């Protein structure tokens, strides 16, 4: 290699390492925007946790390759029209008992996942800190990090623990992803940070001081994009959260509850007809951007819920929403990662196509737009929901998607470019049970992708086990 080429590579690498991030900001009205053109951020996707905890261990149990599994899953999430990724880090698996970052296999897999997401155009919100063990659904496993045995109240008031968090945040954000060559603090595709996962405060003044202390440390690393904080775990302290130096608030939504231990039946559209924020009118909240860090109609096999939730999120002015959690393909036969959640393109095809439709709904619905109240809103925009027949249909000029067999007529047959579904329609007769995709490549040429047939032989929401088949 010539000296001039070496110098050029070094200069380019230096630009990556030193350049500021600044890809997003929150304006004075609380709207999350892109720096490049001031347009509104609008991203819809999922959580995905294979690099850590049970997901990491379970891939080892079944003798699979972690990176190959990640490749498969990121491709499938892309196939579902997703462009948002949220992950809370099990910091205890990538740090020591003093808060120093440690180069573990889990950190390498996090780097790799962020790289693969970047390749596919995903934008990420990272939650760097999570208090608690790494066991679920197993017993806790030994982990070197100080937070593994930490109680949440200690997190905010113990000076030694606060110093360890500061050390961890500093080293985490300065960490250079070897697959991208970019430190986390400078990665423009990490569009925001959420300080920690599901904090549980019991003192508002302590909460404000804690947030500001962590924000100061984060900003001192050079991280420029917005910083968010969870307000849905202990919403009674909203005034104290909003006093702190944050640009946005994070929320969750589990409208059917959690861990019912069996599949739920019935019409749950009334449960997701609107997302109510009790402190909507609070003065300090008005200039804060809104993110849904986790959502899911837990313990449900039905396929009509995700589009209705996406609609309600946009009406409530959310700009980023991430389902919890996409089940890795390698583990989805047993649904062991999170018993109460089950979403995978191969194993829950109708629900997966429902998420595809929900992504379309989220992206095409204006912030704050309302379609009225149930049952008058089962047809809205390009979408139709039918709880009785367990059906969601998305029908635009170029796209026709359906979660189960439908007699709906495509709007503009000659303009159609993308078809995805399960079952039969006016365009497709299919006796299989998996999802399929038809995409127009050019005039007269369509690409067909068919997922394998699937048959549930056990209730996937029962107690999980990798011994299930």
Steps between C-alpha positions, in 0.01 A plus 500: 500500500634844408586755772243742357226233531603424859482869588154528341370200697643645821335834431164338429525293818591811696195677359282211621654509846491875550195611307196602700184297492210747494258318273181580696364769731181592685353840418334747737161336445622154593526366144780251434670609174781411259786749494560457126163636386296582813235242412326303774644172621252217440637152573334168578667175598586258777721410791741214434712353780686197363846643591423478873360294786284197414508570126879483500512186715221321315680528166789320668267236645375403155842519336424784259718788381405834654597716203323280250189519720526880510536513121179298458302710744611839373404393147154391616446821695592694187252288304231619740558862411664591830752782535529544879708300747502542877718303735561518873850385581575238762793711619583234760614274212734761346646670809689413819415572862649849475304600191784454252398381154619146429545349155268199527330289237176682582658837421628363170150378413353838591751665268413252227124549543532879482712459187247271331214731596693793353550306175123457473420864575375458858528789747568405860414621847737349755428462871853442634418407859279228648480418868443137595604147417520332160307182575145518363350253420776305673670550834750790518840427349827645632591829333803720572327837496405695814133537405427124501409497870408867532165618633335786313487739800880464541544611141404860571650579842804279570806716419722202422237360263452839335872524433501152347211601272692810392806289419286253307311762299826674406673184382188362330445811289870526412506136391584468130285247315758294308247418226423866423817672621282755682477564876147468633505869597556597134274248326228700320275192489485492880243776492438528875584352839261395774704526822392178665240227473179542700623706797287486814537821698343573837629857533450769237791723601737205496371408153576848362851503649572149374385575146700822479813328631479226237416750224812699589719192470339400170543848351862517613578200278385703199165329445280764334168335416195522730487330840175341620375376835234248595187662646258207489640294787446771764292770326420677828843666469438647154561855629842399631596311183404795282707738717809302406711560190329246273350549157240226505301243697458126445184296545384138475166337414386151596123534452419133567719469810795261526565129568147363476659154450271410211377652177239773537184493286248768417475850357758731655465793260329709773815455712715677240258761372697787653825552688423732789775708659366621837743792523452610136436860607791532742703806405841334532392209279393712202849539356599134542514253211318169546631148447341159560792285613290182534154389394317176432154344527646227719374140499305554177517304178255729317628718219285814508653680799830648378349737239250631756781564746707679236203724423455586868870575541494756221186662639687534833793665314757222530780504244686175578342172611665162555316174557635277777653275394578334167566132570818364335425250224733245655298502826151573372397134483485509883441873575737494795633855505184670629212266574230767483618639163519308174587656167700342220443505126537124460311385811232770539437594136168680545629708790813581300299627203295696753821673610581571134160667466552687826825640366316635197233652726759662727699649211205637304300643792569863585608581854190565710259374230180336625265261321226513763399239750416130485299348335478777239872487429546138386555647154754782502749625244604197295429251778210274597475308830264208564535345847226241433695348210842577650593715204693815423525626141718776359385609155675793331570576136829304500470264800254227594564323833270270700547293815253224409274410209304797368246585230612866486561627149838671437458873435719546192589168343714652222705707745561218747867433585495310830281218631545326835263274683386181664222289347301589190397822330366628168857480372643186664371149561727324748441187704806549723497660845813716486539859385593592144627809317465603137701801386503654153860522378419648161223480243387139469744371764401430862708344776330241723618421851313234698550421866464140623166364619448527874279307743479575872497175698516669843369825644810723459403709803531209742815462708786507247751224438756435228385138513175600328467395137 
